[in-house]
């Protein structure tokens, strides 16, 4: 593994959802430099054949770590994590962390044994979700919602499009009817909607996602490799928390402001990367 002078983590997703994970990593490891990589030209992955997802992920991540040597790779996408991790681990010695719906911690938190899983339609259909529920929440009633529009609403919100509160309330009405007290945010996009989700479901006591667990795992791997990324290391670099935000398609309008709101100010944004002519835009113009 190529060592870099400071701790550096690559966070990958098919869109902007992985920013929720990057924000958790930033909060726990403020001395870590981040690279954000989004395959938004291939978005959404749930509509793609597995072979296409594997090829795109491996090609883009391989190109990114060649240009930005990295200590840890985070695949902050549920769909990609189910199919691509073995392929990534075979092609690089850099540690790779994936994401799965946080069924286990949700089962530990629920008080009435009624859990909601909010995910994409693709995740709701996958057998691995059945396995997680069987292993960790067999004693619970589990209500699943795989709404086709939520991820798109999050993507559009980056450009300032307000999510319809009425549409959102209708999308999650099944949780209210089932009386769940705990909801698993089974897609990394969904923590970016948390405020609106709380308004739609005020009776839900616990909201659980995978960001904290991923940040802890990244911290452990950095320590194993002689890096820390803690607040004590924050003086190791001067500049933006995100060295570069790389998008395989056009970067969303308003991206820099959105990232700054998550404490993830990007130093630079590269869109149409690397499939078309690379074009660097200052973060102020994005």
C-alpha positions, 0 to 999 in steps of 0.5 A: 500500500502506498503511504501518504504523509497524512491520513487520507480516506476515499469515500465512494458512492453512486451519488451524493449519499456517501457525503453522509458517511464522509461527514461522520468520518470527518467528525470522528477523524478531523485530521483526515483528508478526504477524497469524495468519488461519485459515479453519478454518470452511472446513477442509480446502481440499483437499475444496473446489472451487477457486472456493470456495477463491478466494472464501473466501481473498480475502474473509477476507484482504481483511477482515483487511488492511482491519482490520490494514494489512499489509506482506506477506501470506503464504499458508501453505497449499499448496492455496490457493497453487496457485489463489489467488495471482493473484486476491490480487495483483489485489485488493491492492498488498500483496506476496503470498508463496505456498508450494510443496513444497521439491523443489528444496532436497531434490534438492540435499540428498539423498545417495542420490537417494531423496526422499520427499514427504509431502503432502495427498492434494490436493497429491499429485494436483496437476500442479504437483507433477509439474512441480516433480519434473520440473524439479528432481528428475528424477534422483531416485526420488521416493516420494509419500505423501498420507495423508488423516489427518495434517492432522487429527492436527495440528489435534487435537494443538493441543487436546492429543490425542496423535498415535498413534505406531503410526498415524504409523509406518504412515502413513509406512512407504512412505518406509522401504520406499523407502529415502529419505534426504530427506523434503519436508514438503509441507504447512505442518502437517507441521513441527508433527509433526517430532519424532514424524516423526523418531521414526518414520523415524530413518533419514531424514537430511534433513527439508525444508520451506518455512518458511526460504525463506518467511522469507527472501522476507518479509525481502527484501520488507520491506527493499524497502519500507523495513521490516526487522523484524530484532532491531534493530527488536524494540523498535519495539513492546511486546507479543505477537509475534502481534497477533491470531489470527483464526479463521473458526470456533471457535478450537481449545481450547489454542491460546494455549498451543500458540502460546506453545510456538512463541514466538508468544504471541497478544495476542488470539484472535478466533473466528468471525471475521468471518462470525459475531458477533465475539467476542474472548477473552483469550489466557489463556482459549483 
